Amino acid sequence: MTHKYLTVKDIQEALHIGHNAAYALMSLDGFPSVKVGRKYLVDEEALHKWLSEHKGTTVYLTP
C-alpha cells in the first residue's frame, strides 16, 4: 500500500487556508500530522478521515 503524504503547502492549497492557519492546524491535538525534523507531513487518507469526523463542526485554531 502506497501512502501519499501532504506538506503544509499542500494543506494550504487543499483547504484554502493561509500559512499560519495551516501550522495551527498541524499543531492541533488529534490532527493526524507528523513532524519530521522541521517539516510537517499528513497522510492524505488520514486527513480525509479527520475531515469526515469533523464534518459540520467548527474547528478553532489558536496560535
Distance bins in CASP14 RR format, pairs under 12 A and 6 or more apart:
PFRMAT RR
TARGET T0000
AUTHOR 0000-0000-0000
RMODE 2
METHOD distances of the structure
MODEL  1
1 43 0 0 0 0 0 1 0 0 0 0 0
1 45 0 0 0 0 1 0 0 0 0 0 0
2 43 0 0 0 0 0 1 0 0 0 0 0
2 44 0 0 0 0 0 1 0 0 0 0 0
2 45 0 0 0 0 0 1 0 0 0 0 0
3 32 0 0 0 0 0 1 0 0 0 0 0
3 34 0 0 0 0 0 1 0 0 0 0 0
3 41 0 0 0 0 1 0 0 0 0 0 0
3 42 0 0 0 0 0 1 0 0 0 0 0
3 43 1 0 1 0 0 0 0 0 0 0 0
3 44 1 0 0 1 0 0 0 0 0 0 0
3 45 1 0 0 1 0 0 0 0 0 0 0
3 46 0 0 0 0 1 0 0 0 0 0 0
3 47 0 0 0 0 0 1 0 0 0 0 0
4 10 0 0 0 0 1 0 0 0 0 0 0
4 14 0 0 0 0 0 1 0 0 0 0 0
4 41 0 0 0 0 0 1 0 0 0 0 0
4 42 0 0 0 0 1 0 0 0 0 0 0
4 43 1 0 0 1 0 0 0 0 0 0 0
4 44 1 0 1 0 0 0 0 0 0 0 0
4 45 0 0 0 0 1 0 0 0 0 0 0
4 46 0 0 0 0 0 1 0 0 0 0 0
4 47 0 0 0 0 1 0 0 0 0 0 0
4 48 0 0 0 0 0 1 0 0 0 0 0
5 11 0 0 0 0 0 1 0 0 0 0 0
5 32 0 0 0 0 0 1 0 0 0 0 0
5 33 0 0 0 0 1 0 0 0 0 0 0
5 34 0 0 0 0 1 0 0 0 0 0 0
5 36 0 0 0 0 1 0 0 0 0 0 0
5 39 0 0 0 0 1 0 0 0 0 0 0
5 40 0 0 0 0 1 0 0 0 0 0 0
5 41 1 0 1 0 0 0 0 0 0 0 0
5 42 1 0 0 1 0 0 0 0 0 0 0
5 43 1 0 1 0 0 0 0 0 0 0 0
5 44 1 0 0 1 0 0 0 0 0 0 0
5 45 0 0 0 0 0 1 0 0 0 0 0
5 46 0 0 0 0 1 0 0 0 0 0 0
5 47 0 0 0 0 1 0 0 0 0 0 0
6 12 0 0 0 0 1 0 0 0 0 0 0
6 13 0 0 0 0 1 0 0 0 0 0 0
6 14 1 0 0 1 0 0 0 0 0 0 0
6 15 0 0 0 0 0 1 0 0 0 0 0
6 22 0 0 0 0 0 1 0 0 0 0 0
6 25 0 0 0 0 0 1 0 0 0 0 0
6 26 0 0 0 0 0 1 0 0 0 0 0
6 31 0 0 0 0 0 1 0 0 0 0 0
6 32 0 0 0 0 0 1 0 0 0 0 0
6 33 0 0 0 0 1 0 0 0 0 0 0
6 34 0 0 0 0 0 1 0 0 0 0 0
6 39 0 0 0 0 0 1 0 0 0 0 0
6 40 0 0 0 0 1 0 0 0 0 0 0
6 41 1 0 0 1 0 0 0 0 0 0 0
6 42 1 0 1 0 0 0 0 0 0 0 0
6 43 1 0 0 1 0 0 0 0 0 0 0
6 44 1 0 1 0 0 0 0 0 0 0 0
6 45 0 0 0 0 0 1 0 0 0 0 0
6 46 0 0 0 0 1 0 0 0 0 0 0
6 47 1 0 0 1 0 0 0 0 0 0 0
6 48 0 0 0 0 0 1 0 0 0 0 0
6 50 0 0 0 0 0 1 0 0 0 0 0
7 13 0 0 0 0 1 0 0 0 0 0 0
7 14 0 0 0 0 0 1 0 0 0 0 0
7 19 0 0 0 0 0 1 0 0 0 0 0
7 22 0 0 0 0 1 0 0 0 0 0 0
7 23 0 0 0 0 0 1 0 0 0 0 0
7 26 0 0 0 0 0 1 0 0 0 0 0
7 33 0 0 0 0 0 1 0 0 0 0 0
7 34 0 0 0 0 0 1 0 0 0 0 0
7 35 0 0 0 0 0 1 0 0 0 0 0
7 36 0 0 0 0 0 1 0 0 0 0 0
7 38 0 0 0 0 0 1 0 0 0 0 0
7 39 1 0 0 1 0 0 0 0 0 0 0
7 40 1 0 0 1 0 0 0 0 0 0 0
7 41 1 0 0 1 0 0 0 0 0 0 0
7 42 0 0 0 0 1 0 0 0 0 0 0
7 43 0 0 0 0 0 1 0 0 0 0 0
7 44 0 0 0 0 0 1 0 0 0 0 0
7 47 0 0 0 0 0 1 0 0 0 0 0
8 14 0 0 0 0 0 1 0 0 0 0 0
8 15 0 0 0 0 0 1 0 0 0 0 0
8 17 0 0 0 0 0 1 0 0 0 0 0
8 18 0 0 0 0 1 0 0 0 0 0 0
8 19 1 0 0 1 0 0 0 0 0 0 0
8 20 0 0 0 0 0 1 0 0 0 0 0
8 21 0 0 0 0 0 1 0 0 0 0 0
8 22 1 0 1 0 0 0 0 0 0 0 0
8 23 1 0 0 1 0 0 0 0 0 0 0
8 24 0 0 0 0 0 1 0 0 0 0 0
8 25 0 0 0 0 1 0 0 0 0 0 0
8 26 1 0 0 1 0 0 0 0 0 0 0
8 27 0 0 0 0 0 1 0 0 0 0 0
8 33 0 0 0 0 1 0 0 0 0 0 0
8 35 0 0 0 0 0 1 0 0 0 0 0
8 38 0 0 0 0 0 1 0 0 0 0 0
8 39 1 0 0 1 0 0 0 0 0 0 0
8 40 1 0 1 0 0 0 0 0 0 0 0
8 41 0 0 0 0 1 0 0 0 0 0 0
8 42 0 0 0 0 1 0 0 0 0 0 0
9 15 0 0 0 0 0 1 0 0 0 0 0
9 17 0 0 0 0 0 1 0 0 0 0 0
9 18 0 0 0 0 0 1 0 0 0 0 0
9 19 0 0 0 0 1 0 0 0 0 0 0
9 22 1 0 0 1 0 0 0 0 0 0 0
9 23 0 0 0 0 0 1 0 0 0 0 0
9 26 0 0 0 0 0 1 0 0 0 0 0
9 39 0 0 0 0 0 1 0 0 0 0 0
9 40 0 0 0 0 0 1 0 0 0 0 0
9 41 0 0 0 0 0 1 0 0 0 0 0
9 42 0 0 0 0 0 1 0 0 0 0 0
10 17 0 0 0 0 0 1 0 0 0 0 0
10 22 0 0 0 0 1 0 0 0 0 0 0
10 26 0 0 0 0 0 1 0 0 0 0 0
10 33 0 0 0 0 0 1 0 0 0 0 0
10 39 0 0 0 0 0 1 0 0 0 0 0
10 40 0 0 0 0 0 1 0 0 0 0 0
10 41 0 0 0 0 1 0 0 0 0 0 0
10 42 1 0 0 1 0 0 0 0 0 0 0
10 43 0 0 0 0 0 1 0 0 0 0 0
10 44 0 0 0 0 1 0 0 0 0 0 0
10 47 0 0 0 0 1 0 0 0 0 0 0
11 17 1 0 0 1 0 0 0 0 0 0 0
11 18 0 0 0 0 1 0 0 0 0 0 0
11 19 0 0 0 0 0 1 0 0 0 0 0
11 21 0 0 0 0 1 0 0 0 0 0 0
11 22 1 0 1 0 0 0 0 0 0 0 0
11 23 0 0 0 0 1 0 0 0 0 0 0
11 24 0 0 0 0 0 1 0 0 0 0 0
11 25 1 0 0 1 0 0 0 0 0 0 0
11 26 1 0 0 1 0 0 0 0 0 0 0
11 28 0 0 0 0 0 1 0 0 0 0 0
11 31 0 0 0 0 1 0 0 0 0 0 0
11 32 0 0 0 0 0 1 0 0 0 0 0
11 33 0 0 0 0 1 0 0 0 0 0 0
11 40 0 0 0 0 1 0 0 0 0 0 0
11 41 0 0 0 0 1 0 0 0 0 0 0
11 42 1 0 0 1 0 0 0 0 0 0 0
11 43 0 0 0 0 0 1 0 0 0 0 0
11 44 0 0 0 0 0 1 0 0 0 0 0
11 46 0 0 0 0 0 1 0 0 0 0 0
11 47 1 0 0 1 0 0 0 0 0 0 0
11 50 0 0 0 0 0 1 0 0 0 0 0
11 51 0 0 0 0 0 1 0 0 0 0 0
12 18 1 0 1 0 0 0 0 0 0 0 0
12 19 1 0 0 1 0 0 0 0 0 0 0
12 20 0 0 0 0 1 0 0 0 0 0 0
12 21 1 0 0 1 0 0 0 0 0 0 0
12 22 1 0 1 0 0 0 0 0 0 0 0
12 23 0 0 0 0 1 0 0 0 0 0 0
12 24 0 0 0 0 0 1 0 0 0 0 0
12 25 0 0 0 0 1 0 0 0 0 0 0
12 26 0 0 0 0 0 1 0 0 0 0 0
12 40 0 0 0 0 0 1 0 0 0 0 0
12 42 0 0 0 0 0 1 0 0 0 0 0
13 19 0 0 0 0 0 1 0 0 0 0 0
13 22 0 0 0 0 1 0 0 0 0 0 0
14 22 0 0 0 0 1 0 0 0 0 0 0
14 25 0 0 0 0 0 1 0 0 0 0 0
14 42 0 0 0 0 1 0 0 0 0 0 0
14 44 0 0 0 0 1 0 0 0 0 0 0
14 47 1 0 0 1 0 0 0 0 0 0 0
14 48 0 0 0 0 0 1 0 0 0 0 0
14 51 0 0 0 0 1 0 0 0 0 0 0
15 21 0 0 0 0 1 0 0 0 0 0 0
15 22 1 0 0 1 0 0 0 0 0 0 0
15 24 0 0 0 0 0 1 0 0 0 0 0
15 25 1 0 0 1 0 0 0 0 0 0 0
15 26 0 0 0 0 0 1 0 0 0 0 0
15 31 0 0 0 0 0 1 0 0 0 0 0
15 42 0 0 0 0 0 1 0 0 0 0 0
15 47 0 0 0 0 1 0 0 0 0 0 0
15 48 0 0 0 0 0 1 0 0 0 0 0
15 50 0 0 0 0 0 1 0 0 0 0 0
15 51 0 0 0 0 1 0 0 0 0 0 0
15 54 0 0 0 0 0 1 0 0 0 0 0
15 59 0 0 0 0 0 1 0 0 0 0 0
15 61 0 0 0 0 0 1 0 0 0 0 0
16 22 0 0 0 0 0 1 0 0 0 0 0
17 23 0 0 0 0 1 0 0 0 0 0 0
17 24 0 0 0 0 1 0 0 0 0 0 0
17 25 1 0 0 1 0 0 0 0 0 0 0
17 26 0 0 0 0 0 1 0 0 0 0 0
17 59 0 0 0 0 0 1 0 0 0 0 0
17 61 0 0 0 0 1 0 0 0 0 0 0
18 24 0 0 0 0 1 0 0 0 0 0 0
18 25 0 0 0 0 1 0 0 0 0 0 0
18 26 0 0 0 0 0 1 0 0 0 0 0
18 61 0 0 0 0 0 1 0 0 0 0 0
19 25 0 0 0 0 0 1 0 0 0 0 0
19 26 0 0 0 0 0 1 0 0 0 0 0
19 40 0 0 0 0 0 1 0 0 0 0 0
19 63 0 0 0 0 0 1 0 0 0 0 0
20 26 0 0 0 0 0 1 0 0 0 0 0
20 27 0 0 0 0 0 1 0 0 0 0 0
20 61 0 0 0 0 1 0 0 0 0 0 0
20 62 0 0 0 0 0 1 0 0 0 0 0
20 63 1 0 0 1 0 0 0 0 0 0 0
21 27 0 0 0 0 0 1 0 0 0 0 0
21 28 0 0 0 0 0 1 0 0 0 0 0
21 59 0 0 0 0 1 0 0 0 0 0 0
21 60 0 0 0 0 0 1 0 0 0 0 0
21 61 1 0 1 0 0 0 0 0 0 0 0
21 62 0 0 0 0 0 1 0 0 0 0 0
21 63 0 0 0 0 1 0 0 0 0 0 0
22 28 0 0 0 0 0 1 0 0 0 0 0
22 31 0 0 0 0 0 1 0 0 0 0 0
22 33 0 0 0 0 1 0 0 0 0 0 0
22 40 0 0 0 0 1 0 0 0 0 0 0
22 42 0 0 0 0 1 0 0 0 0 0 0
22 47 0 0 0 0 0 1 0 0 0 0 0
22 61 0 0 0 0 1 0 0 0 0 0 0
22 63 0 0 0 0 0 1 0 0 0 0 0
23 31 0 0 0 0 0 1 0 0 0 0 0
23 33 0 0 0 0 1 0 0 0 0 0 0
23 35 0 0 0 0 0 1 0 0 0 0 0
23 38 0 0 0 0 0 1 0 0 0 0 0
23 39 0 0 0 0 0 1 0 0 0 0 0
23 40 1 0 0 1 0 0 0 0 0 0 0
23 61 0 0 0 0 1 0 0 0 0 0 0
23 62 0 0 0 0 0 1 0 0 0 0 0
23 63 0 0 0 0 1 0 0 0 0 0 0
24 31 0 0 0 0 1 0 0 0 0 0 0
24 33 0 0 0 0 0 1 0 0 0 0 0
24 40 0 0 0 0 0 1 0 0 0 0 0
24 59 0 0 0 0 1 0 0 0 0 0 0
24 60 0 0 0 0 1 0 0 0 0 0 0
24 61 1 1 0 0 0 0 0 0 0 0 0
24 62 1 0 0 1 0 0 0 0 0 0 0
24 63 1 0 1 0 0 0 0 0 0 0 0
25 31 1 0 1 0 0 0 0 0 0 0 0
25 32 0 0 0 0 0 1 0 0 0 0 0
25 33 1 0 0 1 0 0 0 0 0 0 0
25 40 0 0 0 0 1 0 0 0 0 0 0
25 42 0 0 0 0 1 0 0 0 0 0 0
25 47 0 0 0 0 1 0 0 0 0 0 0
25 50 0 0 0 0 1 0 0 0 0 0 0
25 51 0 0 0 0 0 1 0 0 0 0 0
25 54 0 0 0 0 0 1 0 0 0 0 0
25 59 1 0 0 1 0 0 0 0 0 0 0
25 60 0 0 0 0 0 1 0 0 0 0 0
25 61 1 0 0 1 0 0 0 0 0 0 0
25 62 0 0 0 0 0 1 0 0 0 0 0
25 63 0 0 0 0 0 1 0 0 0 0 0
26 32 0 0 0 0 1 0 0 0 0 0 0
26 33 1 0 1 0 0 0 0 0 0 0 0
26 34 0 0 0 0 1 0 0 0 0 0 0
26 35 1 0 0 1 0 0 0 0 0 0 0
26 36 0 0 0 0 0 1 0 0 0 0 0
26 38 0 0 0 0 0 1 0 0 0 0 0
26 39 0 0 0 0 0 1 0 0 0 0 0
26 40 1 0 1 0 0 0 0 0 0 0 0
26 41 0 0 0 0 1 0 0 0 0 0 0
26 42 1 0 0 1 0 0 0 0 0 0 0
26 47 0 0 0 0 0 1 0 0 0 0 0
26 50 0 0 0 0 0 1 0 0 0 0 0
26 61 0 0 0 0 1 0 0 0 0 0 0
26 63 0 0 0 0 0 1 0 0 0 0 0
27 33 1 0 0 1 0 0 0 0 0 0 0
27 35 0 0 0 0 1 0 0 0 0 0 0
27 40 0 0 0 0 1 0 0 0 0 0 0
27 61 0 0 0 0 1 0 0 0 0 0 0
27 62 0 0 0 0 1 0 0 0 0 0 0
27 63 0 0 0 0 1 0 0 0 0 0 0
28 40 0 0 0 0 0 1 0 0 0 0 0
28 42 0 0 0 0 0 1 0 0 0 0 0
28 50 0 0 0 0 1 0 0 0 0 0 0
28 54 0 0 0 0 0 1 0 0 0 0 0
28 59 1 0 0 1 0 0 0 0 0 0 0
28 60 0 0 0 0 1 0 0 0 0 0 0
28 61 1 0 0 1 0 0 0 0 0 0 0
28 62 0 0 0 0 1 0 0 0 0 0 0
28 63 0 0 0 0 0 1 0 0 0 0 0
29 50 0 0 0 0 0 1 0 0 0 0 0
29 59 0 0 0 0 0 1 0 0 0 0 0
29 60 0 0 0 0 0 1 0 0 0 0 0
29 61 0 0 0 0 0 1 0 0 0 0 0
29 62 0 0 0 0 0 1 0 0 0 0 0
30 42 0 0 0 0 0 1 0 0 0 0 0
30 46 0 0 0 0 0 1 0 0 0 0 0
30 47 0 0 0 0 0 1 0 0 0 0 0
30 49 0 0 0 0 0 1 0 0 0 0 0
30 50 1 0 0 1 0 0 0 0 0 0 0
30 53 0 0 0 0 1 0 0 0 0 0 0
30 54 0 0 0 0 0 1 0 0 0 0 0
30 59 0 0 0 0 0 1 0 0 0 0 0
31 40 0 0 0 0 1 0 0 0 0 0 0
31 41 0 0 0 0 0 1 0 0 0 0 0
31 42 1 0 0 1 0 0 0 0 0 0 0
31 43 0 0 0 0 0 1 0 0 0 0 0
31 46 0 0 0 0 1 0 0 0 0 0 0
31 47 0 0 0 0 1 0 0 0 0 0 0
31 49 0 0 0 0 0 1 0 0 0 0 0
31 50 1 0 0 1 0 0 0 0 0 0 0
31 51 0 0 0 0 0 1 0 0 0 0 0
31 53 0 0 0 0 0 1 0 0 0 0 0
31 54 0 0 0 0 1 0 0 0 0 0 0
31 59 0 0 0 0 1 0 0 0 0 0 0
31 61 0 0 0 0 0 1 0 0 0 0 0
32 40 0 0 0 0 0 1 0 0 0 0 0
32 41 0 0 0 0 1 0 0 0 0 0 0
32 42 1 0 1 0 0 0 0 0 0 0 0
32 43 1 0 0 1 0 0 0 0 0 0 0
32 44 0 0 0 0 1 0 0 0 0 0 0
32 45 0 0 0 0 1 0 0 0 0 0 0
32 46 1 1 0 0 0 0 0 0 0 0 0
32 47 1 0 0 1 0 0 0 0 0 0 0
32 48 0 0 0 0 1 0 0 0 0 0 0
32 49 1 0 0 1 0 0 0 0 0 0 0
32 50 1 0 1 0 0 0 0 0 0 0 0
32 51 0 0 0 0 0 1 0 0 0 0 0
32 52 0 0 0 0 0 1 0 0 0 0 0
32 53 0 0 0 0 0 1 0 0 0 0 0
32 54 0 0 0 0 0 1 0 0 0 0 0
33 39 0 0 0 0 0 1 0 0 0 0 0
33 40 1 0 1 0 0 0 0 0 0 0 0
33 41 1 0 0 1 0 0 0 0 0 0 0
33 42 1 0 1 0 0 0 0 0 0 0 0
33 43 0 0 0 0 1 0 0 0 0 0 0
33 46 0 0 0 0 1 0 0 0 0 0 0
33 47 0 0 0 0 1 0 0 0 0 0 0
33 50 0 0 0 0 1 0 0 0 0 0 0
34 40 1 0 0 1 0 0 0 0 0 0 0
34 41 1 0 1 0 0 0 0 0 0 0 0
34 42 1 0 0 1 0 0 0 0 0 0 0
34 43 1 0 0 1 0 0 0 0 0 0 0
34 46 0 0 0 0 1 0 0 0 0 0 0
34 47 0 0 0 0 0 1 0 0 0 0 0
35 41 1 0 0 1 0 0 0 0 0 0 0
35 42 0 0 0 0 0 1 0 0 0 0 0
36 42 0 0 0 0 0 1 0 0 0 0 0
40 47 0 0 0 0 0 1 0 0 0 0 0
41 47 0 0 0 0 0 1 0 0 0 0 0
42 48 0 0 0 0 0 1 0 0 0 0 0
42 49 0 0 0 0 0 1 0 0 0 0 0
42 50 0 0 0 0 1 0 0 0 0 0 0
42 51 0 0 0 0 0 1 0 0 0 0 0
43 49 0 0 0 0 1 0 0 0 0 0 0
43 50 0 0 0 0 1 0 0 0 0 0 0
44 50 0 0 0 0 0 1 0 0 0 0 0
44 51 0 0 0 0 0 1 0 0 0 0 0
45 51 0 0 0 0 0 1 0 0 0 0 0
45 52 0 0 0 0 0 1 0 0 0 0 0
46 52 0 0 0 0 0 1 0 0 0 0 0
46 53 0 0 0 0 0 1 0 0 0 0 0
47 53 0 0 0 0 0 1 0 0 0 0 0
47 54 0 0 0 0 0 1 0 0 0 0 0
48 54 0 0 0 0 0 1 0 0 0 0 0
48 55 0 0 0 0 0 1 0 0 0 0 0
49 55 0 0 0 0 0 1 0 0 0 0 0
50 57 0 0 0 0 0 1 0 0 0 0 0
50 59 0 0 0 0 1 0 0 0 0 0 0
51 57 0 0 0 0 0 1 0 0 0 0 0
51 59 0 0 0 0 1 0 0 0 0 0 0
53 59 0 0 0 0 0 1 0 0 0 0 0
54 60 0 0 0 0 0 1 0 0 0 0 0
END
